[in-house]
């Protein structure tokens, strides 16, 4: 899908992805189904986002003969969810690359300023050698995405792909411009942010819906 956010932004429009995101939005979708949908969407989005992983020739033997096949080159991939909602996407991503290391960045949004506040950061070592897939179901103001990327940069990570299920145009534009070397993969571009900085039409609080909390 074409977009006006720059060459580092990829807005997806696969019908399966669109369908599953529509189910996520429904307020009647329960916790168990919501959790499974987030996992499936993570896998679908990861399939697209990781389409440029390097491969190498490897010789194997089939039941018929020896042959040379393509396999992933190296195992230096890190999946880093932004806590807590990003955890819901991890299993879908690791089902694609089970050997990936997993880090965590913990943030919450100040209810008054809407600014992100970090409380935890633990990344696989050496992070500078890895392709980092940073994931969060929602990109609203862009503050959490930018802050998480800066934390990874601070620890030496450089090659980053950010995956989110839905994004507001205001936050996506801000994050893409602030981090032009990061590739952003968006499942759906929503309409706008409201006066409380919530994405519209959105899907509610992703963390609460994944974990069944209020």
C-alpha positions as CSV (number, residue, x, y, z in Angstrom):
1,X,0.0,0.0,0.0
2,X,1.3,3.5,-0.9
3,X,1.8,5.9,1.9
4,X,3.1,9.4,2.6
5,X,5.2,8.6,5.6
6,X,8.5,7.8,3.9
7,X,10.4,4.9,2.4
8,X,10.9,3.3,5.9
9,X,7.2,2.8,6.5
10,X,5.4,-0.3,5.2
11,X,1.6,-0.4,5.6
12,X,0.2,-3.9,5.0
13,X,-3.1,-4.7,3.3
14,X,-3.2,-8.5,3.1
15,X,-6.9,-9.6,3.4
16,X,-6.1,-12.2,6.1
17,X,-4.4,-9.5,8.2
18,X,-7.3,-7.1,7.6
19,X,-9.8,-9.7,8.7
20,X,-8.0,-10.6,11.9
21,X,-7.5,-7.0,12.8
22,X,-11.2,-6.4,12.3
23,X,-11.9,-9.2,14.8
24,X,-9.5,-7.7,17.3
25,X,-11.4,-4.4,17.2
26,X,-14.8,-6.0,18.1
27,X,-15.5,-5.2,21.8
28,X,-17.2,-8.6,22.1
29,X,-14.0,-10.5,21.2
30,X,-13.0,-12.3,24.5
31,X,-9.6,-12.5,26.1
32,X,-8.7,-16.0,24.8
33,X,-9.7,-15.2,21.2
34,X,-8.0,-11.8,21.4
35,X,-4.8,-13.3,22.6
36,X,-4.8,-15.9,19.8
37,X,-5.5,-13.2,17.2
38,X,-2.6,-11.1,18.3
39,X,-0.3,-14.1,18.1
40,X,-1.5,-14.9,14.6
41,X,-1.2,-11.3,13.5
42,X,2.3,-11.2,14.9
43,X,3.2,-14.2,12.8
44,X,1.7,-12.8,9.6
45,X,3.4,-9.5,10.0
46,X,6.7,-11.1,10.9
47,X,6.5,-13.2,7.7
48,X,6.4,-10.0,5.7
49,X,8.9,-8.0,7.9
50,X,11.5,-10.8,7.8
51,X,11.3,-11.3,4.0
52,X,14.8,-9.9,3.5
53,X,16.6,-12.2,6.0
54,X,19.9,-13.4,4.5
55,X,20.2,-17.0,3.4
56,X,23.2,-19.3,2.5
57,X,23.7,-22.4,0.5
58,X,23.7,-25.6,2.6
59,X,24.3,-29.2,1.3
60,X,21.8,-31.8,2.6
61,X,20.7,-35.2,1.6
62,X,17.0,-35.9,0.7
63,X,15.6,-39.4,0.6
64,X,16.5,-39.3,-3.1
65,X,19.8,-37.5,-3.4
66,X,22.3,-34.9,-2.2
67,X,21.4,-31.4,-3.0
68,X,22.2,-27.8,-2.2
69,X,19.4,-25.8,-0.5
70,X,18.9,-22.3,0.9
71,X,18.8,-21.9,4.7
72,X,19.0,-18.8,7.0
73,X,22.5,-17.4,7.3
74,X,23.3,-17.0,11.0
75,X,21.0,-16.9,14.0
76,X,21.5,-13.3,15.1
77,X,17.9,-12.2,15.6
78,X,16.4,-10.5,18.6
79,X,12.7,-10.1,19.3
80,X,12.1,-7.2,21.8
81,X,8.5,-6.6,22.9
82,X,7.5,-3.4,24.6
83,X,5.9,-4.5,27.8
84,X,3.4,-5.4,28.4
85,X,1.2,-5.6,25.4
86,X,4.1,-6.5,23.1
87,X,4.4,-9.8,24.8
88,X,1.3,-10.9,22.9
89,X,3.1,-10.8,19.6
90,X,6.2,-12.7,20.7
91,X,5.0,-16.3,20.3
92,X,3.8,-15.6,16.7
93,X,7.2,-14.2,15.8
94,X,9.2,-16.9,17.5
95,X,7.2,-19.6,15.7
96,X,8.8,-18.2,12.5
97,X,12.4,-18.1,14.0
98,X,12.5,-20.3,17.1
99,X,16.2,-19.6,17.6
100,X,15.7,-15.9,18.1
101,X,16.8,-14.3,21.4
102,X,14.2,-12.3,23.3
103,X,14.7,-9.0,25.2
104,X,12.2,-6.8,27.0
105,X,11.6,-3.0,27.3
106,X,9.1,-2.0,29.9
107,X,7.2,1.3,29.6
108,X,3.9,2.9,30.7
109,X,2.2,6.0,29.6
110,X,1.8,8.9,32.0
111,X,-2.0,9.5,32.2
112,X,-1.6,13.3,32.3
113,X,1.2,14.0,29.9
114,X,0.7,10.9,27.7
115,X,4.5,10.6,27.7
116,X,6.2,7.2,28.0
117,X,8.0,6.3,31.2
118,X,10.6,3.5,31.1
119,X,10.9,1.1,34.0
120,X,12.9,-1.9,32.5
121,X,15.3,-2.7,29.7
122,X,17.0,-6.0,29.2
123,X,18.5,-6.9,25.8
124,X,20.3,-10.0,24.4
125,X,24.1,-9.6,24.3
126,X,25.8,-8.7,22.0
127,X,22.8,-6.6,20.8
128,X,25.0,-4.7,18.2
129,X,25.4,-7.9,16.1
130,X,21.6,-8.6,15.9
131,X,18.7,-7.7,13.7
132,X,16.2,-6.4,16.3
133,X,12.4,-6.9,15.8
134,X,10.8,-4.4,18.2
135,X,7.1,-5.1,18.6
136,X,4.0,-3.4,20.2
137,X,0.4,-3.8,19.1
138,X,-0.3,-0.1,19.0
139,X,1.6,3.0,17.9
140,X,-0.4,6.0,19.2
141,X,1.6,9.2,19.9
142,X,4.9,7.5,18.8
143,X,6.5,8.4,22.1
144,X,7.0,4.8,23.3
145,X,8.3,3.6,20.0
146,X,10.8,6.4,19.8
147,X,11.9,6.0,23.4
148,X,12.3,2.2,23.0
149,X,14.4,2.7,19.8
150,X,16.6,5.2,21.6
151,X,17.1,2.7,24.4
152,X,18.2,0.1,21.9
153,X,20.5,2.6,20.3
154,X,22.0,3.5,23.7
155,X,22.9,-0.2,24.2
156,X,24.5,-0.4,20.8
157,X,21.7,-1.9,18.6
158,X,21.5,-0.5,15.2
159,X,19.4,-2.6,12.8
160,X,15.8,-2.3,13.9
161,X,12.4,-3.3,12.5
162,X,9.4,-2.0,14.4
163,X,6.1,-4.0,14.0
164,X,2.8,-2.7,15.2
165,X,-0.8,-3.9,14.5
166,X,-2.4,-0.5,14.3
167,X,-1.0,3.0,14.2
168,X,-2.3,6.6,14.3
169,X,-1.0,8.8,11.5
170,X,0.2,11.4,13.9
171,X,2.4,9.0,15.9
172,X,3.6,7.1,12.8
173,X,4.7,10.2,11.1
174,X,6.5,11.4,14.2
175,X,8.3,8.1,14.8
176,X,9.2,7.5,11.1
177,X,10.8,11.0,10.9
178,X,12.6,10.7,14.2
179,X,14.0,7.3,13.3
180,X,14.6,7.2,9.6
181,X,16.9,4.2,9.7
182,X,14.2,2.0,11.4
183,X,11.8,0.1,9.2
184,X,8.2,0.4,10.4
185,X,5.7,-2.3,9.6
186,X,2.0,-1.4,10.2
187,X,-0.9,-3.8,10.1
188,X,-3.5,-1.0,9.7
189,X,-3.3,2.8,9.6
190,X,-6.2,4.1,11.8
191,X,-7.9,7.5,11.4
192,X,-6.5,9.7,14.2
193,X,-5.8,10.2,17.9
194,X,-8.6,11.6,20.1
195,X,-8.2,14.3,22.8
196,X,-7.0,11.6,25.2
197,X,-4.4,10.3,22.8
198,X,-6.2,7.1,22.1
199,X,-6.2,5.6,18.6
200,X,-9.6,5.9,16.7
201,X,-11.3,3.6,15.9
202,X,-8.6,1.6,17.7
203,X,-9.2,-1.6,19.6
204,X,-9.1,-0.5,23.3
205,X,-6.2,-1.2,25.6
206,X,-4.3,-4.0,24.0
207,X,-2.6,-5.0,27.3
208,X,-5.8,-5.2,29.2
209,X,-7.5,-7.2,26.4
210,X,-4.6,-9.7,26.1
211,X,-4.2,-10.3,29.8
212,X,-7.8,-9.9,30.9
213,X,-7.2,-7.0,33.2
214,X,-8.9,-3.6,33.6
